Amino acid sequence: MTTPAVADRSGADEHPEEGIGAAVLGPPPQAPVLAPAGTSRERPRRRTGRIALRTAVVATLVLLTVVFIYPLVWLLSASFKPRSDVFDNRLIPKTFTVENYLTVWQEAPIALWLGNTLVVTALAAVTVTLTSALVAWGFAFYRFRGRGPLFTLVLATMMLPGAVTLIPTFLIWNQLGLVGTNVPLWAGNLFGSAFYIFLLRQFFLGLPRDPFEAAMLDGASSWTMFWRIALPLCKPAIVLTFLFEAQASWTDLMRPLIYLQDSDTFTIPRGLKALVDQFGTGGESQWEVVVTAGVLTTVPMILLFFLGQRYFVDGVATTGSKG
């Protein structure tokens, strides 16, 4: 037990000055750890830059919102103004009146036109959504020879201007005896749309394969997998396609101008064109009637967008990240 003590003492005696210095001065001082140069200054600068960037983004969005909403607010305000104040810059009418809506309702079959438009819009949106989803499903989940070139050919049809197929399509419907009916306004969607096929295919490619493989092991058919698995999983993209086509069909004016001659078959855009011809020309134009009809045309689409807003945003966000 004494041997270690003797050894320690002898070791201390060999360098007495080191032991004394260590006892008096203590451990050697350590160099201070300095923070990276500029860190304390850069943090406030970065925070200020982020706040400035966020403020600029918010201000830009508010400005764009005002730019896009102002025409709609002006249209709604003008519909409650008398004829003399229609083009007044005041957004709040000086003289509030609902006479314009009564005039439109009496002078034009608005209810009939709304019904025609609802039927055409529903048929067009439903048919193009289902057929495009079926074609997209085939391109996304099946491997067959020539799939790539065929899909490229489908996408190439988007590069053709609508005027190229306008006359041939009219001749086909005329030969079928359907000119003058609303069938040409929606039946063309039975073959799908290249844009919607691409949109839905990109979404299908991002779906997990496990549910489909499990369904195949259970003996599920292709239609069962499509209807019960694929469609529920891609609900945002389906709703997005439906909303896009509903908006396009609701506001379509060119095809109703070509195919519809009887006022009883008019859609809202075609009827609005007739009202512009009737009340927007001549010596004393009744623009308050035209503006009011424009409000009645716009409101249903706004309501549809707000009802499907969540699916619309989800569809845009998720579809853009697929593939």
Order of alpha helices (4+ residues) and beta strands (2+ residues): alpha-alpha-alpha-alpha-alpha-alpha-alpha-alpha-alpha-alpha-alpha-alpha-alpha-alpha-alpha
